[in-house]
Amino acid sequence: MKKNILKIFTDGSCKGNPGAGGWAAVLLEGEAKKPFAVLRGGESATTNNRMEMIAVIEALRYIQKNHLQNNPVNVFSDSNLLVQTLMQGWKRKKNLDLWEELDSLNEELEVEYIWVKAHADNKWNNECDEIAVAESAKSQKKYIAAKSYGKQTKLF
């Protein structure tokens, strides 16, 4: 039985660097026209590189949790740092906790990383970008609300 290639498109976004960030991953099977999963999230204090990495980590975790690890996986990212570090062995200077987690996931899965140009003609990369930017904005609003609430409580 032929296994379908799982295609994962990922992106990260940050309002300020560091700042409030968001990430997204769109997962497709084979030549499907619609994703079988769309993952998203954010953090109030992070960097763009961390969001790019977390998008991939969460997508690969999803593959494992849903017992899809027997399929080959192509991860598409517009982060040259991420792709070149994983495929060409670039030196790792920061975010060592996330690199360690990516290494562990990569040992258990058959993954190929493919760089795609940001804000170009790639439908799914553009979709990920929109979701990640929206998640970043949500994280920023939550951060501002929490900060404002904290200031108000100190006044009473």
DSSP file (Angstrom, degrees, kcal/mol; ACC not computed):
  #  RESIDUE AA STRUCTURE BP1 BP2  ACC     N-H-->O    O-->H-N    N-H-->O    O-->H-N    TCO  KAPPA ALPHA  PHI   PSI    X-CA   Y-CA   Z-CA
    1    1 A M              0   0    0      0, 0.0     2,-0.3     0, 0.0     0, 0.0   0.000 360.0 360.0 360.0 126.7    0.0    0.0    0.0
    2    2 A K        -     0   0    0      1,-0.1     2,-0.4     0, 0.0     0, 0.0  -0.528 360.0-136.7 -75.9 134.2    1.4    3.4   -1.1
    3    3 A K        -     0   0    0     -2,-0.3     2,-0.2    67,-0.1    -1,-0.1  -0.737  15.8-125.9 -91.7 138.2    1.8    5.9    1.7
    4    4 A N        -     0   0    0     -2,-0.4     2,-0.4     1,-0.1    -1,-0.0  -0.568  23.2-115.9 -79.1 144.2    0.8    9.5    1.0
    5    5 A I        -     0   0    0     -2,-0.2    25,-3.0    66,-0.1     2,-0.5  -0.667  25.7-137.9 -76.4 131.8    3.2   12.3    1.6
    6    6 A L  E     -Ab  29  73A   0     66,-2.9    68,-3.1    -2,-0.4     2,-0.5  -0.813  15.5-153.7 -90.4 128.9    2.0   14.6    4.4
    7    7 A K  E     -Ab  28  74A   0     21,-2.8    21,-3.0    -2,-0.5     2,-0.5  -0.906  10.4-171.6-107.9 127.4    2.6   18.2    3.5
    8    8 A I  E     -Ab  27  75A   0     66,-3.1    68,-3.7    -2,-0.5     2,-0.5  -0.974   4.9-166.9-121.7 121.7    3.0   20.7    6.4
    9    9 A F  E     -Ab  26  76A   0     17,-2.7    17,-2.7    -2,-0.5     2,-0.3  -0.919  17.3-178.6-105.3 131.4    3.2   24.4    5.7
   10   10 A T  E     +Ab  25  77A   0     66,-2.3    68,-0.5    -2,-0.5     2,-0.3  -0.901  11.5 169.6-131.3 156.5    4.3   26.4    8.7
   11   11 A D  E     -A   24   0A   0     13,-2.0    13,-2.3    -2,-0.3     2,-0.3  -0.975  13.5-155.9-160.3 156.5    4.9   30.1    9.6
   12   12 A G  E     -A   23   0A   0     -2,-0.3     2,-0.3    11,-0.2    11,-0.2  -0.933   8.6-169.6-131.2 156.2    5.6   32.3   12.6
   13   13 A S  E     -A   22   0A   0      9,-2.7     9,-2.5    -2,-0.3     2,-0.4  -0.989   2.3-167.7-145.4 150.0    5.0   35.9   13.3
   14   14 A C  E     -A   21   0A   0     -2,-0.3     2,-1.1     7,-0.2     7,-0.3  -0.987  20.5-144.2-144.5 132.3    6.0   38.4   15.9
   15   15 A K  E   >S-A   20   0A   0      5,-3.5     5,-1.0    -2,-0.4     2,-0.1  -0.803  92.4  -8.7 -91.8  95.4    4.9   41.9   16.8
   16   16 A G  E   5S-A   19   0A   0     -2,-1.1     3,-0.2     3,-0.2    30,-0.1  -0.076  97.5 -87.7  88.5 158.2    8.2   43.3   17.8
   17   17 A N  T   5S+     0   0    0      1,-0.5     2,-0.2    30,-0.1    30,-0.1  -0.688 127.8  24.1-144.9  87.9   11.2   40.9   18.2
   18   18 A P  T   5S+     0   0    0      0, 0.0    -1,-0.5     0, 0.0     2,-0.3   0.370 114.1  94.1 -79.9 163.1   10.9   40.0   21.0
   19   19 A G  E   5S-AC  16  46A   0     27,-2.3    27,-2.7    -3,-0.2     2,-0.3  -0.955  80.1 -27.0 176.7-162.6    7.2   40.6   21.4
   20   20 A A  E   < -A   15   0A   0     -5,-1.0    -5,-3.5    -2,-0.3     2,-0.3  -0.587  67.8-169.7 -75.2 133.6    3.9   39.0   21.1
   21   21 A G  E     -AC  14  43A   0     22,-3.2    22,-1.7    -2,-0.3     2,-0.3  -0.837  18.6-167.0-129.3 162.9    4.0   36.1   18.6
   22   22 A G  E     -AC  13  42A   0     -9,-2.5    -9,-2.7    -2,-0.3     2,-0.3  -0.969   4.7-165.3-142.5 157.7    1.9   33.7   16.8
   23   23 A W  E     -AC  12  41A   0     18,-2.6    18,-1.7    -2,-0.3     2,-0.3  -0.949   3.1-171.1-140.7 159.9    2.4   30.5   14.8
   24   24 A A  E     -AC  11  40A   0    -13,-2.3   -13,-2.0    -2,-0.3     2,-0.3  -0.994   6.8-169.1-151.7 151.3    0.4   28.4   12.3
   25   25 A A  E     -AC  10  39A   0     14,-2.2    14,-3.1    -2,-0.3     2,-0.5  -0.982   5.8-162.2-143.0 132.2    0.7   25.0   10.6
   26   26 A V  E     -AC   9  38A   0    -17,-2.7   -17,-2.7    -2,-0.3     2,-0.5  -0.969  12.6-158.9-114.6 126.0   -1.5   23.7    7.7
   27   27 A L  E     +AC   8  37A   0     10,-2.8     9,-2.3    -2,-0.5    10,-1.2  -0.914  13.3 174.8-114.0 128.3   -1.4   19.9    7.2
   28   28 A L  E     -A    7   0A   0    -21,-3.0   -21,-2.8    -2,-0.5     2,-0.5  -0.916  24.2-134.7-127.8 154.3   -2.4   18.3    3.9
   29   29 A E  E >   -A    6   0A   0      5,-0.4     3,-2.0    -2,-0.3   -23,-0.2  -0.949  64.2 -48.3-111.6 125.1   -2.3   14.7    2.7
   30   30 A G  T 3  S-     0   0    0    -25,-3.0   -23,-0.1    -2,-0.5    -2,-0.1  -0.278 119.5 -20.2  57.4-129.4   -1.0   14.0   -0.8
   31   31 A E  T 3  S+     0   0    0     -3,-0.0    -1,-0.3     2,-0.0   -27,-0.0   0.023  90.9 154.0-101.2  26.3   -2.5   16.3   -3.4
   32   32 A A    <   -     0   0    0     -3,-2.0     4,-0.0     1,-0.1    -2,-0.0  -0.178  42.0-146.1 -56.6 146.7   -5.6   17.2   -1.3
   33   33 A K  S    S+     0   0    0      1,-0.1    -1,-0.1     2,-0.1    -5,-0.0   0.630  83.6  45.7 -88.2 -17.2   -7.2   20.5   -2.0
   34   34 A K  S    S-     0   0    0     -5,-0.1    -5,-0.4    -7,-0.0    -1,-0.1  -0.964  88.9-111.0-128.7 145.2   -8.2   21.1    1.6
   35   35 A P        -     0   0    0      0, 0.0    -7,-0.3     0, 0.0     3,-0.1  -0.384   9.2-149.2 -70.2 149.8   -6.1   20.6    4.8
   36   36 A F  S    S+     0   0    0     -9,-2.3     2,-0.3     1,-0.3    -8,-0.2   0.564  85.5  17.0 -91.7 -10.4   -7.0   17.9    7.2
   37   37 A A  E     -C   27   0A   0    -10,-1.2   -10,-2.8     2,-0.0     2,-0.4  -0.966  56.9-165.7-157.3 144.0   -5.8   20.0   10.1
   38   38 A V  E     -C   26   0A   0     -2,-0.3     2,-0.3   -12,-0.2   -12,-0.2  -0.984  18.0-168.5-129.5 120.1   -5.0   23.6   10.8
   39   39 A L  E     +C   25   0A   0    -14,-3.1   -14,-2.2    -2,-0.4     2,-0.3  -0.808  11.4 165.2-110.1 149.1   -3.0   24.3   14.0
   40   40 A R  E     +C   24   0A   0     -2,-0.3     2,-0.3   -16,-0.2   -16,-0.2  -0.990   4.8 141.9-158.2 159.7   -2.4   27.7   15.6
   41   41 A G  E     -C   23   0A   0    -18,-1.7   -18,-2.6    -2,-0.3     2,-0.3  -0.976  19.1-152.8 179.7-178.9   -1.2   29.3   18.8
   42   42 A G  E     -C   22   0A   0     -2,-0.3     2,-0.3   -20,-0.3   -20,-0.2  -0.984   7.8-141.7-164.5 171.0    0.7   32.2   20.3
   43   43 A E  E     -C   21   0A   0    -22,-1.7   -22,-3.2    -2,-0.3     3,-0.2  -0.982  18.8-134.8-141.9 150.0    2.8   33.6   23.1
   44   44 A S  E    S+     0   0A   0     -2,-0.3     2,-0.4     1,-0.3    -1,-0.1   0.795  97.1  30.4 -79.5 -27.6    2.9   37.0   24.7
   45   45 A A  E    S+     0   0A   0    -25,-0.1    -1,-0.3   -24,-0.1     2,-0.2  -0.892  89.9 103.1-136.3 104.4    6.7   37.3   24.9
   46   46 A T  E     -C   19   0A   0    -27,-2.7   -27,-2.3    -2,-0.4     2,-0.3  -0.830  57.5-102.0-158.2-170.5    8.7   35.5   22.2
   47   47 A T     >  -     0   0    0     -2,-0.2     4,-1.9   -29,-0.2     5,-0.1  -0.874  30.2-112.6-127.0 164.0   10.7   35.9   19.0
   48   48 A N  H  > S+     0   0    0     -2,-0.3     4,-2.4     1,-0.2     5,-0.2   0.915 116.6  53.8 -61.3 -43.4    9.9   35.3   15.4
   49   49 A N  H  > S+     0   0    0      1,-0.2     4,-2.2     2,-0.2    -1,-0.2   0.902 107.3  50.8 -60.9 -40.4   12.4   32.4   15.2
   50   50 A R  H  > S+     0   0    0      1,-0.2     4,-2.9     2,-0.2    -1,-0.2   0.907 109.9  50.1 -62.8 -40.5   10.8   30.7   18.2
   51   51 A M  H  X S+     0   0    0     -4,-1.9     4,-2.0     2,-0.2    -2,-0.2   0.897 109.0  51.8 -65.9 -39.5    7.4   31.0   16.6
   52   52 A E  H  X S+     0   0    0     -4,-2.4     4,-1.2     1,-0.2    -1,-0.2   0.922 114.6  43.5 -59.7 -44.1    8.8   29.5   13.3
   53   53 A M  H  X S+     0   0    0     -4,-2.2     4,-2.6     1,-0.2    -2,-0.2   0.898 110.7  53.2 -70.5 -41.8   10.2   26.5   15.3
   54   54 A I  H  X S+     0   0    0     -4,-2.9     4,-2.9     1,-0.2     5,-0.3   0.864 103.3  58.7 -64.5 -34.9    7.1   26.0   17.5
   55   55 A A  H  X S+     0   0    0     -4,-2.0     4,-1.7     2,-0.2    -1,-0.2   0.927 110.6  42.4 -58.5 -44.4    4.9   25.8   14.4
   56   56 A V  H  X S+     0   0    0     -4,-1.2     4,-2.6     2,-0.2     5,-0.2   0.928 113.8  51.6 -68.2 -45.1    7.0   22.9   13.1
   57   57 A I  H  X S+     0   0    0     -4,-2.6     4,-2.5     1,-0.2    -2,-0.2   0.932 110.8  47.5 -57.9 -47.9    7.2   21.2   16.5
   58   58 A E  H  X S+     0   0    0     -4,-2.9     4,-2.1     1,-0.2    -1,-0.2   0.880 112.0  50.4 -64.2 -37.7    3.4   21.4   17.0
   59   59 A A  H  X S+     0   0    0     -4,-1.7     4,-2.0    -5,-0.3    -1,-0.2   0.926 111.9  46.5 -65.9 -44.0    2.8   20.0   13.5
   60   60 A L  H  X S+     0   0    0     -4,-2.6     4,-2.0     2,-0.2    -2,-0.2   0.870 110.8  52.9 -67.9 -35.7    5.2   17.1   14.1
   61   61 A R  H  X S+     0   0    0     -4,-2.5     4,-3.2    -5,-0.2     5,-0.2   0.918 107.3  52.8 -60.9 -42.3    3.6   16.4   17.5
   62   62 A Y  H  X S+     0   0    0     -4,-2.1     4,-2.0     1,-0.2    -2,-0.2   0.916 106.2  53.3 -59.2 -43.9    0.2   16.3   15.8
   63   63 A I  H  <>S+     0   0    0     -4,-2.0     5,-2.8     1,-0.2     6,-0.4   0.927 113.5  43.1 -56.9 -46.4    1.5   13.7   13.3
   64   64 A Q  H ><5S+     0   0    0     -4,-2.0     3,-1.9     1,-0.2    -2,-0.2   0.942 111.9  51.9 -66.8 -47.6    2.7   11.5   16.2
   65   65 A K  H 3<5S+     0   0    0     -4,-3.2    -1,-0.2     1,-0.3    -2,-0.2   0.821 112.4  47.1 -59.1 -31.7   -0.4   11.9   18.3
   66   66 A N  T 3<5S-     0   0    0     -4,-2.0    -1,-0.3    -5,-0.2    -2,-0.2   0.176 114.1-116.0-100.0  17.0   -2.6   10.9   15.4
   67   67 A H  T < 5S+     0   0    0     -3,-1.9     3,-0.2     1,-0.1    -3,-0.2   0.856  76.8 127.6  55.4  43.4   -0.5    7.9   14.5
   68   68 A L    > < +     0   0    0     -5,-2.8     3,-1.9    -6,-0.2    -4,-0.2   0.241  30.2 110.9-107.6  10.3    0.5    9.3   11.1
   69   69 A Q  T 3   +     0   0    0     -6,-0.4    41,-0.4     1,-0.3    -1,-0.1   0.569  62.5  71.7 -68.7  -8.7    4.2    8.8   11.6
   70   70 A N  T 3  S+     0   0    0     -3,-0.2    -1,-0.3    39,-0.1   -67,-0.1   0.548  85.5  83.7 -81.4  -6.2    4.4    6.0    9.0
   71   71 A N  S <  S-     0   0    0     -3,-1.9    39,-0.4     1,-0.0   -66,-0.1  -0.741  89.1-110.9 -94.5 142.9    3.9    8.5    6.2
   72   72 A P        -     0   0    0      0, 0.0   -66,-2.9     0, 0.0     2,-0.4  -0.458  36.1-145.7 -66.7 148.5    6.8   10.6    4.8
   73   73 A V  E     -bd   6 111A   0     37,-3.0    39,-2.6   -68,-0.2     2,-0.5  -0.968  14.7-164.3-125.1 130.4    6.5   14.3    5.7
   74   74 A N  E     -bd   7 112A   0    -68,-3.1   -66,-3.1    -2,-0.4     2,-0.6  -0.970  11.5-161.2-109.5 121.0    7.5   17.4    3.8
   75   75 A V  E     -bd   8 113A   0     37,-3.0    39,-3.2    -2,-0.5     2,-0.5  -0.910   2.9-160.8-103.8 123.3    7.7   20.5    5.9
   76   76 A F  E     +bd   9 114A   0    -68,-3.7   -66,-2.3    -2,-0.6     2,-0.3  -0.908  19.3 165.1-105.9 125.4    7.5   23.8    4.0
   77   77 A S  E     -bd  10 115A   0     37,-2.3    39,-2.2    -2,-0.5   -66,-0.1  -0.990  40.2-148.6-140.2 146.5    8.8   26.9    5.8
   78   78 A D  S    S+     0   0    0    -68,-0.5     2,-1.0    -2,-0.3    40,-0.3   0.307  74.2 104.4 -93.7   8.9    9.8   30.4    4.7
   79   79 A S     >  -     0   0    0      1,-0.2     4,-2.3   -27,-0.1     5,-0.2  -0.794  50.0-173.2 -90.6 103.4   12.4   30.4    7.5
   80   80 A N  H  > S+     0   0    0     -2,-1.0     4,-2.9     1,-0.2     5,-0.4   0.881  85.6  57.5 -62.3 -37.9   15.8   29.9    5.9
   81   81 A L  H  > S+     0   0    0      1,-0.2     4,-2.0     2,-0.2    -1,-0.2   0.935 109.1  44.8 -57.3 -47.8   17.4   29.6    9.3
   82   82 A L  H  > S+     0   0    0      2,-0.2     4,-2.0     1,-0.2     5,-0.2   0.952 117.4  42.7 -62.3 -51.9   15.1   26.7   10.2
   83   83 A V  H  X S+     0   0    0     -4,-2.3     4,-2.8     1,-0.2     5,-0.4   0.930 117.1  45.4 -64.8 -47.5   15.5   24.8    6.9
   84   84 A Q  H  X S+     0   0    0     -4,-2.9     4,-2.5    -5,-0.2     6,-1.0   0.867 111.4  52.8 -68.0 -35.2   19.3   25.4    6.6
   85   85 A T  H  X S+     0   0    0     -4,-2.0     4,-0.7    -5,-0.4    -1,-0.2   0.919 117.0  38.4 -64.8 -41.9   20.0   24.5   10.2
   86   86 A L  H  < S+     0   0    0     -4,-2.0    -2,-0.2    -5,-0.2    -1,-0.2   0.860 128.0  32.1 -77.3 -35.8   18.1   21.2    9.9
   87   87 A M  H  < S+     0   0    0     -4,-2.8    -3,-0.2    -5,-0.2    -2,-0.2   0.796 131.0  29.5 -94.1 -29.8   19.2   20.3    6.3
   88   88 A Q  H  < S-     0   0    0     -4,-2.5    -3,-0.2    -5,-0.4    -2,-0.1   0.440 102.5-115.9-112.4  -2.2   22.7   21.7    6.1
   89   89 A G     <  -     0   0    0     -4,-0.7    -4,-0.2    -5,-0.4    -3,-0.1   0.823  42.6-176.1  73.7  31.4   23.8   21.5    9.8
   90   90 A W        -     0   0    0     -6,-1.0    -1,-0.1    -9,-0.1     2,-0.1  -0.253  38.5 -88.9 -57.4 151.1   24.1   25.3   10.4
   91   91 A K        -     0   0    0      1,-0.1     2,-0.6     2,-0.0    -1,-0.1  -0.351  37.2-135.1 -65.2 140.0   25.4   26.1   13.9
   92   92 A R        +     0   0    0      1,-0.2     3,-0.1    -3,-0.1    -1,-0.1  -0.875  35.1 159.5-101.7 121.0   22.8   26.5   16.6
   93   93 A K        +     0   0    0     -2,-0.6     2,-0.3     1,-0.2     3,-0.2   0.734  61.0  22.2-111.6 -33.3   23.3   29.5   18.8
   94   94 A K  S    S+     0   0    0      1,-0.2    -1,-0.2     2,-0.1     5,-0.1  -0.805 105.0  37.5-132.0 170.5   19.9   30.2   20.4
   95   95 A N    >>  +     0   0    0     -2,-0.3     4,-2.1     1,-0.1     3,-0.7   0.851  60.8 162.4  56.5  38.9   16.7   28.4   21.2
   96   96 A L  H 3>  +     0   0    0      1,-0.3     4,-2.2     2,-0.2     5,-0.2   0.805  68.1  61.1 -61.4 -29.5   18.6   25.2   22.0
   97   97 A D  H 3> S+     0   0    0      1,-0.2     4,-1.6     2,-0.2    -1,-0.3   0.905 108.4  42.9 -62.7 -40.6   15.6   23.8   23.9
   98   98 A L  H <> S+     0   0    0     -3,-0.7     4,-2.7     2,-0.2    -2,-0.2   0.873 111.1  53.8 -75.3 -37.3   13.5   23.9   20.7
   99   99 A W  H  X S+     0   0    0     -4,-2.1     4,-2.6     1,-0.2    -2,-0.2   0.908 108.1  52.0 -61.5 -39.9   16.4   22.5   18.5
  100  100 A E  H  X S+     0   0    0     -4,-2.2     4,-2.0     1,-0.2    -1,-0.2   0.916 110.7  47.3 -61.8 -42.9   16.6   19.6   20.9
  101  101 A E  H  X S+     0   0    0     -4,-1.6     4,-2.3     2,-0.2    -2,-0.2   0.909 111.4  50.5 -66.4 -41.4   12.9   18.9   20.6
  102  102 A L  H  X S+     0   0    0     -4,-2.7     4,-2.7     2,-0.2    -2,-0.2   0.913 108.9  52.4 -61.4 -42.5   13.0   19.2   16.8
  103  103 A D  H  X S+     0   0    0     -4,-2.6     4,-1.6     1,-0.2    -1,-0.2   0.920 109.4  49.7 -58.7 -43.9   16.0   16.7   16.7
  104  104 A S  H  X S+     0   0    0     -4,-2.0     4,-0.9     1,-0.2    -2,-0.2   0.921 112.7  45.9 -62.7 -44.9   14.0   14.3   18.8
  105  105 A L  H >X S+     0   0    0     -4,-2.3     4,-0.8     1,-0.2     3,-0.7   0.891 109.9  54.7 -65.3 -39.0   10.9   14.5   16.6
  106  106 A N  H 3< S+     0   0    0     -4,-2.7     3,-0.3     1,-0.2     5,-0.3   0.810 101.2  59.2 -66.0 -30.0   13.0   14.2   13.4
  107  107 A E  H 3< S+     0   0    0     -4,-1.6    -1,-0.2     1,-0.2    -2,-0.2   0.815 110.2  42.9 -65.9 -29.6   14.6   10.9   14.7
  108  108 A E  H << S+     0   0    0     -4,-0.9     2,-0.3    -3,-0.7    -1,-0.2   0.562 114.8  51.8 -94.8 -10.6   11.1    9.4   14.9
  109  109 A L  S  < S-     0   0    0     -4,-0.8     2,-1.0    -3,-0.3   -39,-0.1  -0.864  79.1-119.7-127.2 158.3    9.7   10.7   11.6
  110  110 A E        +     0   0    0    -39,-0.4   -37,-3.0   -41,-0.4     2,-0.4  -0.829  51.0 170.3 -96.2  95.9   10.8   10.7    8.0
  111  111 A V  E     -d   73   0A   0     -2,-1.0     2,-0.4    -5,-0.3   -37,-0.2  -0.905  25.3-171.3-119.7 135.5   10.9   14.5    7.4
  112  112 A E  E     -d   74   0A   0    -39,-2.6   -37,-3.0    -2,-0.4     2,-0.4  -0.990  17.6-145.7-119.2 133.0   12.2   16.6    4.5
  113  113 A Y  E     -d   75   0A   0     -2,-0.4     2,-0.4   -39,-0.2   -37,-0.2  -0.842  15.4-172.0-102.1 133.4   12.4   20.3    5.0
  114  114 A I  E     -d   76   0A   0    -39,-3.2   -37,-2.3    -2,-0.4     2,-0.3  -0.988  16.8-136.6-130.1 125.9   11.8   22.6    2.0
  115  115 A W  E     -d   77   0A   0     -2,-0.4     2,-0.4   -39,-0.2   -37,-0.2  -0.631  21.4-172.2 -81.4 136.6   12.3   26.3    1.9
  116  116 A V        -     0   0    0    -39,-2.2     2,-0.2    -2,-0.3   -36,-0.0  -0.967  31.0-104.0-125.9 147.0    9.6   28.4    0.3
  117  117 A K    >   -     0   0    0     -2,-0.4     3,-0.8     1,-0.1     5,-0.3  -0.490  39.8-118.6 -70.1 132.6    9.7   32.1   -0.5
  118  118 A A  T 3  S+     0   0    0    -40,-0.3    -1,-0.1     1,-0.2     3,-0.1  -0.393  89.5   9.0 -70.3 147.7    7.6   34.2    1.9
  119  119 A H  T 3  S+     0   0    0      1,-0.1    -1,-0.2     3,-0.1     2,-0.1   0.827 104.2 114.9  54.3  39.1    4.7   36.3    0.6
  120  120 A A  S <  S-     0   0    0     -3,-0.8    -1,-0.1     2,-0.1     6,-0.1  -0.036  85.9 -58.1-112.7-144.0    5.0   34.8   -2.8
  121  121 A D  S    S+     0   0    0     -2,-0.1     2,-0.9    -3,-0.1    -3,-0.1   0.308  90.0 116.1 -90.2   8.8    2.7   32.5   -4.9
  122  122 A N     >  -     0   0    0     -5,-0.3     4,-2.5     1,-0.2     5,-0.2  -0.697  50.0-160.9 -87.3 108.7    2.4   29.7   -2.4
  123  123 A K  H  > S+     0   0    0     -2,-0.9     4,-2.2     1,-0.2    -1,-0.2   0.890  88.6  44.2 -53.0 -48.3   -1.3   29.5   -1.3
  124  124 A W  H  > S+     0   0    0      2,-0.2     4,-2.3     1,-0.2    -1,-0.2   0.841 111.9  51.5 -75.1 -32.8   -0.6   27.5    1.8
  125  125 A N  H  > S+     0   0    0      2,-0.2     4,-2.3     1,-0.2    -1,-0.2   0.911 112.1  48.0 -66.5 -40.6    2.4   29.5    3.0
  126  126 A N  H  X S+     0   0    0     -4,-2.5     4,-2.3     2,-0.2    -2,-0.2   0.889 110.1  52.1 -65.2 -39.0    0.3   32.7    2.6
  127  127 A E  H  X S+     0   0    0     -4,-2.2     4,-2.2    -5,-0.2    -2,-0.2   0.922 110.2  48.8 -61.7 -44.5   -2.6   31.0    4.5
  128  128 A C  H  X S+     0   0    0     -4,-2.3     4,-3.0     1,-0.2     5,-0.2   0.910 108.9  53.6 -61.6 -42.3   -0.1   30.2    7.3
  129  129 A D  H  X S+     0   0    0     -4,-2.3     4,-2.6     1,-0.2     5,-0.2   0.932 108.4  49.0 -59.0 -47.0    1.2   33.7    7.3
  130  130 A E  H  X S+     0   0    0     -4,-2.3     4,-2.1     1,-0.2    -1,-0.2   0.914 114.1  45.7 -59.9 -43.8   -2.3   35.2    7.7
  131  131 A I  H  X S+     0   0    0     -4,-2.2     4,-2.6     2,-0.2    -2,-0.2   0.927 113.2  49.2 -66.6 -44.7   -3.1   32.8   10.6
  132  132 A A  H  X S+     0   0    0     -4,-3.0     4,-2.3     1,-0.2  -119,-0.2   0.900 111.2  49.6 -63.1 -41.1    0.2   33.4   12.4
  133  133 A V  H  X S+     0   0    0     -4,-2.6     4,-2.2    -5,-0.2    -1,-0.2   0.913 111.8  48.9 -63.4 -42.5   -0.2   37.2   12.1
  134  134 A A  H  X S+     0   0    0     -4,-2.1     4,-2.2    -5,-0.2    -2,-0.2   0.901 111.2  49.7 -63.5 -41.1   -3.7   36.9   13.5
  135  135 A E  H  X S+     0   0    0     -4,-2.6     4,-2.4     2,-0.2    -1,-0.2   0.876 109.2  52.6 -65.4 -37.0   -2.5   34.8   16.4
  136  136 A S  H  X S+     0   0    0     -4,-2.3     4,-2.3     2,-0.2    -2,-0.2   0.911 108.9  49.4 -63.4 -42.8    0.3   37.3   17.1
  137  137 A A  H  X S+     0   0    0     -4,-2.2     4,-2.3     2,-0.2    -2,-0.2   0.895 110.7  50.5 -63.5 -40.5   -2.3   40.1   17.2
  138  138 A K  H  X S+     0   0    0     -4,-2.2     4,-2.4     2,-0.2    -2,-0.2   0.917 110.4  49.6 -62.7 -42.8   -4.4   38.0   19.6
  139  139 A S  H  X S+     0   0    0     -4,-2.4     4,-2.3     1,-0.2    -2,-0.2   0.889 110.1  51.1 -63.5 -38.7   -1.4   37.4   21.8
  140  140 A Q  H  X S+     0   0    0     -4,-2.3     4,-2.6     2,-0.2    -1,-0.2   0.911 109.8  49.2 -65.2 -42.5   -0.6   41.1   21.8
  141  141 A K  H  X S+     0   0    0     -4,-2.3     4,-2.7     2,-0.2    -2,-0.2   0.913 111.9  48.7 -63.1 -42.9   -4.2   42.0   22.9
  142  142 A K  H  X S+     0   0    0     -4,-2.4     4,-2.6     2,-0.2    -2,-0.2   0.908 112.0  49.4 -62.7 -41.5   -4.0   39.4   25.7
  143  143 A Y  H  X S+     0   0    0     -4,-2.3     4,-2.5     2,-0.2    -2,-0.2   0.930 112.8  46.1 -63.6 -46.1   -0.7   40.8   26.9
  144  144 A I  H  X S+     0   0    0     -4,-2.6     4,-2.8     2,-0.2     5,-0.2   0.909 113.7  49.4 -64.2 -42.3   -1.9   44.4   26.8
  145  145 A A  H  X S+     0   0    0     -4,-2.7     4,-2.6     2,-0.2    -2,-0.2   0.915 112.9  46.5 -63.4 -43.1   -5.1   43.4   28.6
  146  146 A A  H  X S+     0   0    0     -4,-2.6     4,-2.4     2,-0.2    -2,-0.2   0.903 113.7  48.7 -66.2 -40.4   -3.2   41.5   31.3
  147  147 A K  H  X S+     0   0    0     -4,-2.5     4,-1.9     2,-0.2    -2,-0.2   0.919 113.2  47.2 -65.3 -43.7   -0.8   44.3   31.7
  148  148 A S  H  X S+     0   0    0     -4,-2.8     4,-2.3     2,-0.2    -2,-0.2   0.906 112.0  50.3 -63.8 -42.4   -3.6   46.9   32.0
  149  149 A Y  H  X S+     0   0    0     -4,-2.6     4,-2.4     1,-0.2    -2,-0.2   0.913 108.7  52.5 -62.9 -42.2   -5.4   44.6   34.5
  150  150 A G  H  X S+     0   0    0     -4,-2.4     4,-1.3     1,-0.2    -1,-0.2   0.886 109.3  49.1 -61.1 -40.0   -2.3   44.3   36.5
  151  151 A K  H  X S+     0   0    0     -4,-1.9     4,-1.0     2,-0.2    -1,-0.2   0.903 110.4  51.3 -66.2 -41.4   -1.8   48.1   36.7
  152  152 A Q  H >X S+     0   0    0     -4,-2.3     4,-0.8     1,-0.2     3,-0.7   0.907 107.7  51.5 -62.8 -42.3   -5.5   48.6   37.8
  153  153 A T  H 3< S+     0   0    0     -4,-2.4     3,-0.4     1,-0.2    -1,-0.2   0.825 105.2  56.7 -67.3 -28.6   -5.2   46.0   40.6
  154  154 A K  H 3< S+     0   0    0     -4,-1.3    -1,-0.2     1,-0.2    -2,-0.2   0.762 101.6  58.4 -71.9 -23.6   -2.1   47.8   41.9
  155  155 A L  H <<        0   0    0     -4,-1.0    -1,-0.2    -3,-0.7    -2,-0.2   0.748 360.0 360.0 -77.7 -22.7   -4.0   51.1   42.2
  156  156 A F     <        0   0    0     -4,-0.8    -1,-0.2    -3,-0.4    -2,-0.2   0.460 360.0 360.0 -87.8 360.0   -6.7   49.7   44.5
